[in-house]
């Protein structure tokens, strides 16, 4: 390990000579001149290794850990409890020194872990098959849209406005360079507008993307949406919270074609935003079109249970012009966290976590409204997140809450300009009744 290797002028000159160029700038000739900075970075003078380490530690100490604040913020990253067994097991040398899964004869442990992960994701989502994991929930959703665009007739993708704003942005970016038009179906009263979907749906659509629970935390019934989508020969894609699948109707039960989502909630810590993992599962009909790779179960020459890669959409195995995706890896360690988490809590544990989320969030919703400082916004049932309206500026409110030891909710006005003075709170099973009551008291103390 060499975390700090300075290059002297002599080192630099020797390397440039070996490369046959006269300056470091020549290494970047392929970058357009108009996008180059053309000045030095605004950094201090060179420092020694010890000085750099001290400076970095000082910067790190400025970060406020969620361990220091009681978290009521969600909006895509969630403060769920992580059983200690998760961190103990992923730290074993067998996992963090594991070899790539491409050589099955020396990678049986890694392959089995991925296989078990796939099995659990398929079970949780109610789908037939799952791949070995994706980079994150947003790109997993975009990959599902890519699959639909590549295999269905049409040039239009529909997506609900109640899908996470950042997920919608990623999907739009992917579709822009695939010549697919993206139409957002409005969210009315916190749920997807079915009448608008009927008006827009046509044979030109390749798919329709929804979220369950949606970004506002609301629970929607997608029965009609599935029927409309399939009537138009398009794929129905659900972005779901796997924790919520412990008590809500699964994509498989709806008859969805593809299920995707963010797997951070399954035993992965918040980690300041990453790394996370995306999951992707599908019906058998879409199985061979899934991006990435799938581990399958077989038997070896001795008839013993064994594992091997059965689908490999990687540049070594498929011609680039034939590929529908450029993903060639998976988040193996994060997926292992999810596997251990699901193994530890089991089917009943997942249901219990989901039940606690819904009970505690509804308790917090009621108590906050009783302060007289918040108003309910939607009538729809919700899972662990809910929207409240207030007369106070949300940014100022969150500053005051931070002073009192709370990480406040998400300012909806940042993503939906018409939702100014509306805040999205999140309450997971990790929050205690005492913490919720303390938040309520803090709200009562804050001067409006």
ABEGO torsion letter per residue (X at the ends): XBABBBBBAAAAAAAAAAAGBABAAAAAAABBAAABAGBBBBBBBBBBAAAAAAAAAAAAAABBBAAABBBABBGGBBBBBBBAAAAAAAABAAAAABBBAABAAAAAAAAAAAAAAAAAAAAAAGBABBBAEBABAAAAAAAAAAAAAAABBEABBBBBAABBAAAAAAAAAAAAAAGBBBBBBBBBGGBBBAAAAAAABBAABABBBBBOBBAAGBBBBAAAAAAAAAAAGBBBBBBBBAAAAAABBBAAAAGBABBBEBAAABGBBAGGGOBBBBBBBBBAAAAAABBEBBBBBBBBAAGBBBBBBABBBBAAABBAAABABABABBBAAAAAAAAAAAAAAEAAAAAAAAAAAAAAAAAAAAAAAAAGABBBABABBBBABBBBBBABBAAAAAAAAAAAGBBBBBBAAAABAAABGBBBBBBBAABBAAAAAAAAAAAAABBX
